Amino acid sequence: MSGVRGKVAVVTGAGSGIGRQLALELGRRGARLAVSDVDEAGLAGAVAEVKALGVEVRGAALDVSDRAAVQEYAATVAGQFGVVHQIYNNAGVAGGGQTVLDAEWELYDRTLAVNLFGVINGTKAFLPHLIDSGDGQVVNVSSLNGFMAQPTLSAYCASKFGVRGFTEALRTEMIAGRHPVRVTVVHPGGVKTGIASSALKEAQARGIEPTAEQVERVRLYNEKLLKMPADQAARVIVDGVEAGKPRVLVGNDAKLVDRLVRLLPRRYPKLIVHFERRLARG
């Protein structure tokens, strides 16, 4: 199995953040691209940037939570390119800011629909094409919160823990079935994207006015925790894909927390709460 040059790669959530930079990084390395996003304006900008690299790219508006639409999209991409080698299930939403006691059901429904079922939809729709390619790769983007829980992030953590479990189960099946498909789960740490701020906008769109505490939490995250540039994160991910890694930790914070959770599985929740209180105090 080889890297990305000459491969047909599909990237969801390519209109901004890590997804956009993944598309650009794959393009620089010679991949042919099919990119999608629900944000059509952001997607158009990403397509224009990739085209400027002299790379073949096709963009399509897509809500990954719409299973029928994802299945139709997979068939369309396979028909357009004749083959599909790689799927980067990257699209996601923040899905946080409220405790389990306070959160409305809509928060869980939307977060799981996009973050977890979006990944499942994309994987199942494209997997037969990846197998047929003889050199396939599934890359599912989880999070640092795919192995570490935090307060007020129950919906997000549930979705990202789910992505990890689904992806690792898929890997065992590809090994057991001797299918020519590698499987990678990605756990980014604090990457400088708009995901934290978008959570406030999504809440306001649902008619929920964020509290002063929630606004301050987002500010702290943006200023103190979301540090790694998205283009650097994309390079780490694609390097991991080309190296055939089953698990890619993006950022020193993700690596540190991974060790913490493994070494102190009983104590880490108290340590996380203590850290967040110190962060809030500045």
Backbone as JSON, one array per atom type, in Angstrom:
{
  "sequence": "MSGVRGKVAVVTGAGSGIGRQLALELGRRGARLAVSDVDEAGLAGAVAEVKALGVEVRGAALDVSDRAAVQEYAATVAGQFGVVHQIYNNAGVAGGGQTVLDAEWELYDRTLAVNLFGVINGTKAFLPHLIDSGDGQVVNVSSLNGFMAQPTLSAYCASKFGVRGFTEALRTEMIAGRHPVRVTVVHPGGVKTGIASSALKEAQARGIEPTAEQVERVRLYNEKLLKMPADQAARVIVDGVEAGKPRVLVGNDAKLVDRLVRLLPRRYPKLIVHFERRLARG",
  "N": [[0.84, -1.19, 0.0], [0.4, 2.29, -0.64], [1.14, 5.88, -0.49], [-0.45, 9.04, -0.76], [-0.26, 10.22, -3.26], [-1.64, 10.61, -6.43], [-3.91, 9.32, -5.64], [-7.49, 9.06, -5.16], [-9.08, 11.06, -2.99], [-11.47, 11.64, -0.47], [-12.86, 14.26, 1.36], [-14.66, 15.28, 4.09], [-16.42, 18.06, 5.59], [-14.83, 20.11, 4.59], [-14.82, 22.84, 4.3], [-13.68, 24.55, 6.14], [-11.27, 25.03, 8.83], [-9.62, 22.09, 10.08], [-10.45, 20.32, 8.08], [-10.4, 21.82, 5.7], [-7.68, 22.41, 5.52], [-6.69, 19.82, 5.37], [-7.59, 19.1, 2.82], [-6.05, 20.86, 1.27], [-3.44, 20.04, 1.97], [-3.42, 17.38, 1.1], [-3.81, 17.89, -1.6], [-1.41, 19.23, -2.22], [0.27, 17.1, -2.05], [-0.35, 15.64, -4.21], [-2.82, 14.31, -4.5], [-6.06, 13.47, -5.89], [-9.13, 15.13, -5.55], [-12.27, 14.97, -3.79], [-14.39, 17.04, -2.25], [-16.42, 18.2, 0.49], [-19.05, 20.03, 2.24], [-21.37, 21.52, 4.58], [-21.46, 24.21, 4.61], [-21.68, 26.21, 2.08], [-20.44, 28.51, 1.09], [-17.95, 28.55, 2.41], [-16.99, 26.15, 1.44], [-16.76, 26.69, -1.31], [-14.65, 28.52, -1.26], [-12.59, 26.85, -0.34], [-12.41, 25.0, -2.44], [-11.55, 26.68, -4.49], [-9.0, 27.38, -3.53], [-7.72, 24.9, -3.57], [-7.85, 24.28, -6.27], [-6.13, 26.19, -7.23], [-3.71, 25.05, -6.79], [-3.37, 23.48, -8.9], [-4.65, 21.08, -8.94], [-6.9, 18.34, -9.42], [-10.18, 18.74, -8.4], [-13.35, 18.33, -6.91], [-16.23, 19.83, -5.68], [-18.95, 19.55, -3.34], [-22.05, 20.33, -1.86], [-22.95, 19.05, 1.27], [-24.64, 17.39, 3.86], [-23.52, 15.49, 6.34], [-25.0, 14.05, 8.12], [-27.23, 13.24, 6.82], [-28.19, 10.37, 5.71], [-29.07, 9.15, 3.28], [-28.31, 11.08, 1.43], [-25.52, 11.0, 1.71], [-24.96, 8.43, 0.81], [-25.78, 8.66, -1.84], [-23.96, 10.58, -2.65], [-21.51, 9.18, -2.42], [-21.8, 7.3, -4.47], [-21.89, 9.04, -6.63], [-19.33, 10.28, -6.56], [-17.67, 8.05, -6.98], [-18.5, 7.41, -9.52], [-17.71, 9.69, -10.95], [-14.88, 9.78, -10.68], [-14.1, 7.2, -11.12], [-12.83, 5.55, -9.34], [-12.28, 5.23, -5.8], [-10.08, 5.92, -3.23], [-9.52, 6.87, -0.62], [-11.13, 7.99, 2.37], [-11.76, 10.74, 4.33], [-13.28, 11.23, 7.11], [-14.2, 13.9, 8.47], [-15.96, 15.98, 9.12], [-17.66, 17.85, 11.63], [-19.31, 18.99, 14.69], [-19.37, 21.25, 17.53], [-20.95, 20.78, 19.91], [-21.33, 21.21, 22.8], [-21.17, 22.76, 26.11], [-23.22, 22.68, 27.98], [-24.44, 21.15, 30.98], [-25.28, 17.67, 31.7], [-27.65, 17.66, 33.11], [-28.81, 20.1, 32.34], [-28.8, 20.17, 29.56], [-30.55, 20.14, 26.45], [-32.49, 17.73, 24.58], [-32.15, 18.08, 21.88], [-29.53, 18.91, 21.55], [-28.01, 16.58, 21.94], [-29.1, 14.97, 19.93], [-28.37, 16.33, 17.52], [-25.55, 16.54, 17.75], [-24.67, 13.86, 17.91], [-25.74, 12.95, 15.52], [-24.24, 14.28, 13.55], [-21.44, 14.09, 14.35], [-20.98, 11.38, 15.08], [-22.79, 9.59, 13.63], [-22.43, 10.74, 11.17], [-19.81, 10.02, 10.58], [-20.12, 7.23, 10.54], [-21.98, 7.0, 8.46], [-20.47, 8.01, 6.27], [-18.33, 6.19, 6.23], [-19.6, 3.65, 5.76], [-20.84, 4.15, 3.32], [-18.73, 4.63, 1.54], [-16.98, 2.51, 1.89], [-17.24, 0.01, 0.35], [-16.27, 0.93, -2.13], [-13.67, 1.65, -1.47], [-12.57, -0.82, -0.83], [-12.78, -2.05, -3.33], [-10.9, -0.55, -4.69], [-8.48, -1.65, -4.07], [-6.5, -0.55, -2.56], [-7.17, 0.9, -0.15], [-8.2, 3.42, 2.29], [-9.45, 4.38, 5.39], [-10.05, 7.22, 7.24], [-10.86, 8.43, 10.22], [-11.9, 11.15, 12.07], [-11.59, 11.68, 15.36], [-11.12, 12.89, 18.54], [-9.22, 14.55, 21.12], [-11.04, 14.36, 23.1], [-12.01, 11.89, 22.6], [-10.91, 10.04, 24.17], [-10.76, 11.2, 26.61], [-12.85, 12.55, 29.06], [-14.8, 15.53, 29.72], [-16.31, 18.07, 31.79], [-19.51, 19.43, 30.9], [-19.36, 18.65, 28.29], [-20.67, 16.39, 27.44], [-22.24, 15.42, 25.25], [-20.54, 15.83, 23.07], [-18.26, 14.34, 23.87], [-19.42, 11.78, 24.02], [-19.98, 11.36, 21.31], [-17.41, 11.42, 20.17], [-15.96, 9.47, 21.59], [-17.44, 7.4, 20.61], [-16.78, 7.46, 17.87], [-14.14, 6.64, 18.02], [-14.44, 3.97, 19.04], [-16.01, 2.78, 17.01], [-14.28, 3.03, 14.81], [-12.04, 1.52, 15.6], [-13.21, -0.98, 15.82], [-13.91, -1.37, 13.14], [-11.34, -1.57, 12.07], [-10.49, -4.05, 13.07], [-12.21, -5.68, 11.65], [-11.45, -5.28, 9.0], [-8.93, -6.4, 9.09], [-9.56, -9.04, 9.84], [-11.12, -9.82, 7.66], [-9.28, -9.65, 5.68], [-9.19, -7.47, 3.98], [-8.17, -4.97, 1.6], [-7.75, -2.45, 3.02], [-6.66, 0.13, 4.97], [-7.05, 1.47, 8.28], [-7.54, 4.34, 10.16], [-7.64, 6.16, 13.16], [-8.03, 9.45, 14.29], [-6.87, 11.7, 16.71], [-7.13, 14.79, 17.46], [-5.66, 17.4, 19.42], [-5.66, 20.55, 20.94], [-6.5, 22.43, 18.43], [-6.24, 25.27, 16.37], [-9.07, 26.31, 15.4], [-12.4, 27.29, 14.33], [-14.23, 25.94, 15.9], [-14.98, 26.04, 18.63], [-16.09, 28.63, 18.93], [-18.13, 28.39, 17.1], [-19.93, 26.82, 18.4], [-21.3, 28.51, 20.14], [-22.65, 30.09, 18.31], [-24.31, 28.19, 17.11], [-25.94, 27.51, 19.27], [-27.27, 29.93, 19.69], [-28.64, 30.07, 17.29], [-30.5, 28.12, 17.73], [-32.09, 29.38, 19.46], [-31.15, 29.61, 22.03], [-29.69, 31.49, 24.4], [-26.35, 32.01, 25.1], [-24.75, 31.72, 28.3], [-22.93, 34.03, 30.42], [-20.81, 32.68, 31.54], [-20.43, 30.57, 29.73], [-19.68, 31.98, 27.43], [-17.27, 33.05, 28.35], [-15.84, 30.72, 28.75], [-15.46, 29.82, 26.13], [-13.87, 31.88, 25.17], [-11.55, 31.51, 26.73], [-10.76, 29.0, 25.84], [-10.21, 29.55, 23.13], [-8.09, 31.36, 23.4], [-6.18, 30.16, 25.09], [-6.0, 27.34, 24.83], [-6.54, 26.3, 22.25], [-4.23, 26.0, 20.19], [-2.53, 24.89, 18.13], [-1.79, 25.47, 14.73], [-4.11, 24.91, 12.05], [-3.13, 24.0, 9.6], [-0.75, 22.78, 10.29], [-1.7, 20.68, 11.85], [-3.01, 19.23, 9.87], [-0.85, 18.36, 8.34], [0.4, 16.6, 10.13], [-1.58, 14.65, 10.31], [-1.79, 13.66, 7.65], [0.82, 12.77, 7.29], [0.75, 10.68, 9.13], [-1.13, 9.03, 7.9], [0.2, 8.35, 5.52], [2.27, 6.94, 6.64], [0.98, 4.74, 7.49], [-0.18, 4.57, 10.02], [-2.26, 3.33, 12.64], [-3.37, 4.92, 14.55], [-3.45, 8.32, 15.26], [-2.14, 10.84, 17.1], [-2.61, 14.21, 17.56], [-0.71, 16.81, 18.31], [1.05, 17.94, 21.26], [-0.46, 18.19, 23.54], [-2.55, 16.33, 23.21], [-1.05, 13.98, 23.27], [0.01, 14.08, 25.86], [-2.31, 14.05, 27.47], [-3.34, 11.59, 26.72], [-1.47, 9.85, 27.87], [-1.9, 10.52, 30.56], [-4.56, 9.68, 31.04], [-4.29, 6.95, 30.64], [-2.45, 6.24, 32.63], [-3.64, 7.15, 34.99], [-6.48, 6.29, 35.34], [-8.62, 6.35, 37.18], [-8.26, 8.68, 38.62], [-8.04, 10.81, 36.85], [-10.45, 12.29, 36.12], [-10.94, 14.06, 38.33], [-8.63, 15.54, 38.24], [-8.93, 16.83, 35.81], [-11.15, 18.49, 36.31], [-10.06, 20.1, 38.3], [-8.03, 21.36, 36.79], [-9.57, 22.82, 34.95], [-10.87, 24.62, 36.65], [-8.7, 26.11, 37.56], [-7.9, 27.22, 35.16], [-10.08, 28.86, 34.59], [-9.79, 30.74, 36.56], [-7.7, 32.1, 35.64]],
  "CA": [[0.0, 0.0, 0.0], [1.22, 3.49, -0.83], [0.7, 7.11, 0.14], [-1.62, 9.74, -1.28], [-0.06, 10.74, -4.62], [-2.43, 9.95, -7.46], [-5.1, 8.69, -5.07], [-8.72, 9.84, -5.05], [-9.35, 11.23, -1.57], [-12.71, 12.34, -0.14], [-12.74, 14.98, 2.63], [-15.89, 15.95, 4.53], [-16.14, 19.22, 6.44], [-13.64, 20.72, 3.98], [-15.0, 24.27, 4.11], [-12.93, 25.34, 7.12], [-10.55, 24.3, 9.85], [-8.76, 20.96, 9.73], [-10.89, 19.76, 6.8], [-9.89, 22.65, 4.59], [-6.24, 22.22, 5.45], [-6.48, 18.47, 4.87], [-7.75, 19.14, 1.37], [-4.88, 21.54, 0.71], [-2.26, 19.21, 2.16], [-3.55, 16.25, 0.17], [-3.58, 18.44, -2.93], [0.03, 19.49, -2.39], [0.96, 15.81, -2.17], [-0.7, 15.0, -5.47], [-4.08, 13.56, -4.51], [-7.24, 14.01, -6.58], [-9.97, 15.39, -4.39], [-13.7, 15.24, -3.72], [-14.55, 17.71, -0.95], [-17.81, 18.56, 0.78], [-19.33, 20.76, 3.48], [-22.7, 22.13, 4.58], [-21.22, 25.65, 4.39], [-21.36, 26.29, 0.66], [-19.49, 29.6, 0.86], [-16.65, 28.06, 2.85], [-16.59, 25.09, 0.5], [-16.33, 27.33, -2.56], [-13.32, 29.07, -1.01], [-11.64, 25.74, -0.26], [-12.25, 24.46, -3.79], [-10.73, 27.64, -5.24], [-7.62, 27.26, -3.07], [-7.15, 23.63, -4.04], [-7.67, 24.41, -7.73], [-4.95, 27.03, -7.47], [-2.55, 24.17, -6.72], [-3.33, 22.71, -10.13], [-5.11, 19.74, -8.57], [-8.29, 18.03, -9.75], [-11.01, 18.77, -7.21], [-14.79, 18.53, -7.12], [-16.9, 20.16, -4.43], [-20.39, 19.28, -3.27], [-22.71, 20.61, -0.58], [-23.35, 17.77, 1.86], [-24.87, 17.23, 5.29], [-23.13, 14.1, 6.57], [-26.01, 13.37, 8.93], [-28.26, 12.79, 5.89], [-27.65, 9.1, 5.23], [-29.38, 8.94, 1.86], [-27.48, 12.02, 0.66], [-24.14, 10.52, 1.73], [-24.91, 7.26, -0.07], [-25.84, 9.17, -3.21], [-22.69, 11.27, -2.89], [-20.48, 8.18, -2.64], [-21.98, 6.75, -5.82], [-21.53, 10.1, -7.58], [-17.87, 10.44, -6.57], [-17.1, 6.86, -7.62], [-18.8, 7.52, -10.95], [-16.93, 10.78, -11.54], [-13.44, 9.49, -10.69], [-13.86, 5.82, -11.52], [-12.27, 4.82, -8.2], [-12.09, 6.02, -4.58], [-9.07, 5.26, -2.4], [-9.44, 7.33, 0.76], [-12.19, 8.85, 2.91], [-11.42, 11.46, 5.56], [-14.52, 11.63, 7.77], [-13.73, 14.98, 9.33], [-17.02, 16.94, 9.48], [-18.11, 17.75, 13.02], [-19.8, 20.17, 15.39], [-18.82, 21.34, 18.88], [-21.84, 19.99, 20.76], [-21.02, 21.29, 24.22], [-21.52, 24.0, 26.81], [-24.26, 22.49, 28.98], [-24.34, 19.91, 31.75], [-26.29, 16.67, 31.36], [-28.91, 18.1, 33.72], [-29.36, 21.26, 31.65], [-28.8, 20.05, 28.1], [-31.78, 19.68, 25.81], [-32.32, 16.54, 23.74], [-31.72, 18.5, 20.55], [-28.08, 18.96, 21.55], [-27.52, 15.21, 21.74], [-29.53, 14.49, 18.61], [-27.58, 16.96, 16.46], [-24.14, 16.22, 17.91], [-24.46, 12.46, 17.54], [-26.08, 12.8, 14.1], [-23.13, 14.76, 12.72], [-20.11, 13.62, 14.74], [-20.88, 9.92, 15.09], [-23.44, 8.96, 12.49], [-21.79, 11.26, 9.96], [-18.65, 9.15, 10.35], [-20.63, 5.91, 10.16], [-22.56, 7.14, 7.11], [-19.4, 8.14, 5.29], [-17.58, 4.94, 6.16], [-20.38, 2.59, 5.13], [-21.13, 4.5, 1.93], [-17.52, 4.58, 0.72], [-16.16, 1.33, 2.14], [-17.15, -0.91, -0.8], [-15.41, 1.52, -3.17], [-12.29, 1.58, -0.99], [-12.16, -2.22, -1.0], [-12.62, -2.28, -4.77], [-9.7, 0.14, -5.18], [-7.31, -2.47, -3.8], [-5.53, 0.24, -1.79], [-8.07, 1.85, 0.5], [-7.86, 3.99, 3.6], [-10.48, 5.11, 6.12], [-9.46, 8.1, 8.26], [-11.95, 9.0, 10.98], [-11.4, 12.15, 13.02], [-12.18, 11.71, 16.69], [-10.69, 14.07, 19.29], [-8.69, 14.31, 22.46], [-12.21, 13.95, 23.87], [-12.35, 10.53, 22.27], [-10.42, 9.19, 25.26], [-10.83, 11.97, 27.85], [-14.12, 13.26, 29.26], [-14.77, 16.84, 30.38], [-17.64, 18.58, 32.15], [-20.33, 20.18, 29.93], [-19.09, 18.16, 26.94], [-21.14, 15.0, 27.39], [-22.67, 15.06, 23.9], [-19.34, 15.79, 22.23], [-17.46, 13.19, 24.28], [-20.12, 10.56, 23.6], [-19.81, 11.19, 19.87], [-16.01, 11.17, 19.81], [-15.66, 8.12, 22.08], [-18.1, 6.51, 19.67], [-15.97, 7.4, 16.65], [-12.97, 5.79, 18.32], [-14.84, 2.58, 19.12], [-16.44, 2.35, 15.68], [-13.12, 2.93, 13.94], [-11.21, 0.41, 16.01], [-13.94, -2.19, 15.42], [-13.74, -1.49, 11.69], [-9.98, -2.04, 11.8], [-10.44, -5.5, 13.3], [-12.95, -6.35, 10.58], [-10.64, -5.24, 7.79], [-7.87, -7.39, 9.29], [-10.15, -10.38, 9.83], [-11.58, -10.12, 6.31], [-8.15, -9.48, 4.77], [-9.55, -6.47, 2.97], [-7.05, -4.06, 1.34], [-8.13, -1.13, 3.52], [-6.1, 0.54, 6.26], [-8.0, 2.24, 9.07], [-6.84, 5.25, 11.07], [-8.43, 7.08, 13.98], [-7.25, 10.66, 14.56], [-7.25, 12.38, 17.95], [-6.52, 16.11, 17.58], [-5.77, 18.16, 20.66], [-6.13, 21.92, 20.75], [-6.18, 22.99, 17.12], [-6.8, 26.61, 16.21], [-10.17, 26.36, 14.44], [-13.54, 28.04, 14.84], [-15.25, 25.03, 16.41], [-15.49, 26.49, 19.93], [-16.95, 29.79, 18.7], [-19.32, 27.97, 16.36], [-20.89, 26.23, 19.36], [-22.14, 29.6, 20.62], [-23.53, 30.49, 17.21], [-25.32, 27.15, 16.94], [-26.88, 27.65, 20.37], [-28.1, 31.11, 19.42], [-29.52, 29.73, 16.18], [-31.58, 27.3, 18.27], [-32.85, 30.21, 20.39], [-30.58, 29.5, 23.36], [-28.7, 32.54, 24.6], [-25.27, 31.52, 25.96], [-24.51, 32.44, 29.55], [-21.64, 34.71, 30.5], [-19.82, 31.64, 31.83], [-20.16, 29.85, 28.49], [-18.92, 32.88, 26.56], [-15.92, 33.14, 28.9], [-15.19, 29.43, 28.5], [-15.03, 29.8, 24.73], [-12.74, 32.82, 25.06], [-10.39, 30.87, 27.32], [-10.33, 27.94, 24.93], [-9.61, 30.15, 21.94], [-6.86, 32.08, 23.72], [-5.19, 29.41, 25.86], [-5.93, 25.91, 24.58], [-6.57, 25.96, 20.82], [-2.98, 26.62, 19.81], [-1.86, 24.39, 16.93], [-2.39, 25.89, 13.46], [-4.8, 23.81, 11.38], [-2.3, 23.43, 8.54], [0.21, 21.88, 10.94], [-2.47, 19.49, 12.21], [-3.25, 18.47, 8.64], [0.41, 17.69, 7.96], [0.58, 15.48, 11.05], [-2.55, 13.62, 9.95], [-1.43, 13.03, 6.37], [2.04, 12.02, 7.56], [0.33, 9.44, 9.77], [-1.78, 8.21, 6.88], [1.23, 7.82, 4.62], [3.07, 5.98, 7.41], [0.15, 3.59, 7.81], [-0.46, 4.5, 11.46], [-3.65, 3.08, 12.99], [-3.81, 5.93, 15.52], [-2.64, 9.52, 15.13], [-2.35, 11.86, 18.12], [-2.21, 15.48, 16.97], [-0.36, 17.81, 19.31], [1.62, 17.47, 22.52], [-1.52, 18.09, 24.55], [-3.22, 15.05, 23.01], [-0.13, 12.93, 23.73], [0.1, 14.17, 27.32], [-3.57, 13.6, 28.07], [-3.42, 10.15, 26.47], [-0.69, 9.19, 28.92], [-2.55, 10.77, 31.83], [-5.75, 8.83, 31.15], [-3.83, 5.56, 30.74], [-1.77, 6.03, 33.91], [-4.51, 7.48, 36.14], [-7.86, 6.23, 34.87], [-9.57, 6.68, 38.24], [-8.02, 10.02, 39.17], [-7.98, 11.9, 35.88], [-11.6, 13.22, 36.11], [-10.74, 15.1, 39.34], [-7.55, 16.4, 37.76], [-9.49, 17.66, 34.73], [-11.99, 19.51, 36.95], [-9.12, 21.02, 38.95], [-7.38, 22.15, 35.74], [-10.53, 23.78, 34.38], [-11.08, 25.69, 37.63], [-7.51, 26.98, 37.54], [-7.95, 27.95, 33.89], [-11.1, 29.9, 34.71], [-9.28, 31.78, 37.47], [-6.63, 32.81, 34.93]],
  "C": [[0.88, 1.25, 0.0], [0.61, 4.7, -0.15], [-0.5, 7.72, -0.53], [-1.46, 10.21, -2.73], [-0.84, 9.91, -5.64], [-3.7, 9.31, -6.95], [-6.3, 9.63, -5.13], [-9.09, 9.86, -3.58], [-10.6, 12.08, -1.37], [-12.54, 12.98, 1.24], [-14.08, 15.64, 2.96], [-15.53, 17.09, 5.48], [-14.95, 20.0, 5.93], [-13.75, 22.23, 3.84], [-14.18, 25.13, 5.04], [-12.09, 24.42, 7.99], [-9.66, 23.19, 9.34], [-9.15, 20.4, 8.37], [-10.36, 20.52, 5.61], [-8.39, 22.43, 4.41], [-5.87, 20.8, 5.02], [-6.57, 18.43, 3.35], [-6.53, 19.77, 0.7], [-3.62, 20.68, 0.83], [-2.27, 18.0, 1.23], [-3.3, 16.71, -1.27], [-2.11, 18.68, -3.2], [0.8, 18.18, -2.6], [0.48, 15.01, -3.38], [-1.95, 14.16, -5.5], [-5.09, 14.24, -5.42], [-8.35, 14.05, -5.55], [-11.46, 15.55, -4.69], [-13.95, 15.79, -2.33], [-16.0, 18.16, -0.77], [-17.91, 19.33, 2.08], [-20.77, 21.24, 3.41], [-22.61, 23.63, 4.31], [-20.76, 25.83, 2.95], [-20.37, 27.41, 0.35], [-18.08, 29.18, 1.25], [-16.1, 27.01, 1.9], [-16.07, 25.69, -0.8], [-14.93, 27.92, -2.42], [-12.27, 27.98, -0.97], [-11.37, 25.16, -1.64], [-11.34, 25.38, -4.62], [-9.26, 27.53, -4.84], [-6.97, 25.99, -3.58], [-6.91, 23.69, -5.55], [-6.43, 25.21, -8.07], [-3.65, 26.23, -7.4], [-2.39, 23.36, -8.0], [-3.79, 21.28, -9.94], [-6.56, 19.54, -9.01], [-9.1, 17.97, -8.46], [-12.46, 19.02, -7.59], [-15.44, 18.76, -5.77], [-18.38, 19.88, -4.49], [-20.91, 19.65, -1.89], [-23.23, 19.29, -0.02], [-23.51, 17.89, 3.36], [-24.6, 15.77, 5.61], [-24.11, 13.34, 7.45], [-27.16, 12.84, 8.09], [-27.76, 11.52, 5.19], [-27.88, 8.88, 3.74], [-28.51, 9.84, 0.98], [-26.03, 11.55, 0.61], [-23.99, 9.32, 0.81], [-24.93, 7.68, -1.54], [-24.53, 9.85, -3.59], [-21.57, 10.28, -3.19], [-20.58, 7.59, -4.05], [-21.57, 7.77, -6.88], [-20.02, 10.25, -7.7], [-17.21, 9.26, -7.28], [-17.33, 6.91, -9.13], [-17.95, 8.57, -11.65], [-15.45, 10.42, -11.7], [-13.11, 8.08, -11.15], [-13.32, 4.94, -10.42], [-12.23, 5.77, -7.01], [-11.14, 5.25, -3.68], [-9.17, 5.61, -0.92], [-10.66, 8.17, 1.13], [-11.7, 9.42, 4.23], [-12.73, 11.97, 6.15], [-14.19, 12.64, 8.86], [-14.84, 15.9, 9.83], [-17.48, 16.74, 10.93], [-18.62, 19.07, 13.56], [-19.31, 20.11, 16.83], [-19.65, 20.55, 19.89], [-21.52, 20.03, 22.24], [-21.56, 22.55, 24.86], [-22.58, 23.87, 27.88], [-24.05, 21.17, 29.71], [-25.42, 18.93, 31.29], [-27.65, 17.08, 31.92], [-29.59, 19.18, 32.9], [-29.54, 21.08, 30.14], [-30.14, 19.56, 27.57], [-31.47, 18.52, 24.86], [-31.78, 16.91, 22.36], [-30.2, 18.54, 20.44], [-27.48, 17.58, 21.27], [-27.88, 14.71, 20.34], [-28.62, 15.04, 17.5], [-26.12, 16.55, 16.54], [-23.85, 14.79, 17.48], [-24.76, 12.23, 16.05], [-24.92, 13.19, 13.21], [-21.82, 14.05, 13.07], [-19.95, 12.11, 14.69], [-21.52, 9.3, 13.85], [-22.94, 9.52, 11.16], [-20.59, 10.42, 9.58], [-19.1, 7.77, 9.89], [-21.2, 5.96, 8.74], [-21.48, 7.17, 6.04], [-18.62, 6.86, 5.12], [-18.34, 3.87, 5.4], [-20.64, 2.89, 3.65], [-19.91, 4.3, 1.03], [-16.74, 3.28, 0.84], [-16.12, 0.34, 0.97], [-16.25, -0.38, -1.92], [-13.94, 1.46, -2.76], [-11.75, 0.16, -1.14], [-11.89, -2.51, -2.47], [-11.35, -1.64, -5.32], [-8.45, -0.71, -5.02], [-6.26, -1.79, -2.94], [-6.28, 1.32, -1.02], [-7.59, 2.33, 1.86], [-9.08, 4.72, 4.16], [-9.79, 5.91, 7.21], [-10.61, 8.8, 8.97], [-11.42, 9.92, 12.07], [-12.23, 12.12, 14.3], [-11.71, 13.0, 17.37], [-9.9, 13.61, 20.5], [-9.83, 13.85, 23.37], [-12.79, 12.62, 23.4], [-11.78, 9.54, 23.26], [-10.39, 9.92, 26.6], [-12.15, 12.72, 27.94], [-13.89, 14.58, 29.98], [-16.18, 17.26, 30.75], [-18.21, 19.47, 31.06], [-20.05, 19.77, 28.49], [-19.61, 16.73, 26.75], [-21.55, 14.57, 25.99], [-21.46, 14.9, 22.98], [-18.49, 14.57, 22.57], [-18.11, 11.88, 23.85], [-19.91, 10.3, 22.12], [-18.38, 10.8, 19.52], [-15.49, 9.85, 20.39], [-16.25, 7.1, 21.12], [-17.32, 6.36, 18.37], [-14.75, 6.5, 16.87], [-13.37, 4.31, 18.33], [-15.25, 2.01, 17.78], [-15.23, 2.1, 14.78], [-12.24, 1.75, 14.31], [-11.89, -0.93, 15.71], [-13.8, -2.44, 13.92], [-12.36, -2.03, 11.36], [-9.89, -3.55, 12.0], [-11.14, -6.26, 12.18], [-12.15, -6.36, 9.27], [-9.49, -6.24, 7.88], [-8.43, -8.8, 9.16], [-10.58, -10.79, 8.42], [-10.5, -10.03, 5.26], [-8.49, -8.53, 3.62], [-8.39, -5.48, 2.81], [-7.38, -2.62, 1.75], [-7.47, -0.91, 4.88], [-7.11, 1.45, 6.97], [-7.25, 3.05, 10.12], [-7.85, 6.08, 11.85], [-7.52, 8.23, 14.4], [-7.78, 11.35, 15.81], [-6.54, 13.73, 18.03], [-6.67, 16.67, 18.99], [-6.29, 19.55, 20.35], [-5.66, 22.52, 19.44], [-6.93, 24.3, 16.93], [-7.82, 26.63, 15.06], [-11.31, 27.15, 15.06], [-14.58, 27.19, 15.53], [-15.82, 25.48, 17.75], [-16.46, 27.66, 19.76], [-18.24, 29.39, 17.99], [-20.37, 27.36, 17.27], [-21.83, 27.31, 19.88], [-23.13, 30.03, 19.54], [-24.65, 29.47, 16.99], [-26.38, 27.24, 18.03], [-27.82, 28.82, 20.14], [-29.07, 30.85, 18.29], [-30.7, 28.89, 16.64], [-32.41, 28.09, 19.28], [-32.36, 30.15, 21.82], [-29.49, 30.55, 23.52], [-27.61, 32.04, 25.55], [-25.12, 32.38, 27.21], [-23.15, 33.12, 29.49], [-20.52, 33.7, 30.76], [-19.45, 30.87, 30.56], [-19.35, 30.7, 27.51], [-17.47, 32.97, 27.03], [-15.15, 31.85, 28.66], [-14.66, 29.36, 27.07], [-13.83, 30.72, 24.53], [-11.46, 32.18, 25.6], [-9.84, 29.77, 26.42], [-9.61, 28.52, 23.72], [-8.24, 30.77, 22.23], [-5.77, 31.19, 24.32], [-5.0, 27.95, 25.45], [-5.86, 25.54, 23.1], [-5.39, 26.65, 20.14], [-2.43, 26.18, 18.45], [-2.53, 24.9, 15.67], [-2.98, 24.69, 12.72], [-3.96, 23.19, 10.27], [-1.25, 22.48, 9.1], [-0.48, 20.57, 11.33], [-2.7, 18.61, 10.99], [-2.0, 17.72, 8.21], [0.65, 16.47, 8.84], [-0.34, 14.32, 10.66], [-2.14, 12.9, 8.67], [-0.11, 12.27, 6.49], [1.69, 10.66, 8.19], [-0.33, 8.48, 8.8], [-0.74, 7.56, 5.98], [2.13, 6.8, 5.33], [2.28, 4.74, 7.8], [-0.19, 3.45, 9.28], [-1.94, 4.22, 11.72], [-4.24, 4.16, 13.9], [-2.87, 7.13, 15.42], [-3.06, 10.51, 16.22], [-1.78, 13.17, 17.59], [-1.97, 16.5, 18.07], [0.17, 17.2, 20.59], [0.57, 17.34, 23.61], [-2.26, 16.76, 24.43], [-2.35, 13.91, 23.52], [-0.04, 12.91, 25.25], [-1.16, 13.62, 27.98], [-3.77, 12.1, 27.86], [-2.66, 9.38, 27.54], [-1.36, 9.33, 30.29], [-3.73, 9.82, 32.05], [-5.34, 7.36, 31.33], [-3.23, 5.27, 32.12], [-2.7, 6.21, 35.11], [-5.98, 7.44, 35.74], [-8.91, 6.59, 35.93], [-9.45, 8.13, 38.69], [-8.17, 11.14, 38.15], [-9.21, 12.79, 35.87], [-11.45, 14.36, 37.12], [-9.65, 16.07, 38.89], [-8.05, 17.34, 36.66], [-10.33, 18.8, 35.32], [-11.1, 20.56, 37.62], [-8.46, 21.93, 37.92], [-8.33, 23.2, 35.19], [-10.81, 24.91, 35.36], [-9.91, 26.64, 37.66], [-7.5, 27.83, 36.24], [-8.93, 29.11, 33.97], [-10.63, 31.06, 35.6], [-8.15, 32.58, 36.81], [-5.26, 32.49, 35.47]]
}
